Amino acid sequence: HVAHGTSLFAVTTTGLAGGASYFSSGNVDLLSAASIAISGMVTARLGAKFASKLSQNELKKVLGIFMIGVSPVVPLKPYLMSIK
């Protein structure tokens, strides 16, 4: 759990610095950013509560299942990004 929290903190601070840079250049869609941020904050809290109830081994298994479940989408990304 400490590694998870440490990683989230590092990602958050890096994301804030990068986001500030893009924002200062006028390259941020504020409505989209706000929608993603709000939904992310809600689901992050739910995910953190769920993760805190799992043992280290259970957390590893759930993460592994999730990654295997989402992995088929990776090769489809170019196709999905071309649909507008």
Contacts in CASP RR format, 6 or more apart in sequence:
PFRMAT RR
TARGET T0000
AUTHOR 0000-0000-0000
METHOD contacts of the structure
MODEL  1
HVAHGTSLFAVTTTGLAGGASYFSSGNVDLLSAASIAISGMVTARLGAKF
ASKLSQNELKKVLGIFMIGVSPVVPLKPYLMSIK
1 51 0 8 1.000
1 52 0 8 1.000
1 56 0 8 1.000
1 59 0 8 1.000
4 51 0 8 1.000
4 59 0 8 1.000
19 28 0 8 1.000
22 28 0 8 1.000
51 59 0 8 1.000
54 62 0 8 1.000
73 80 0 8 1.000
END
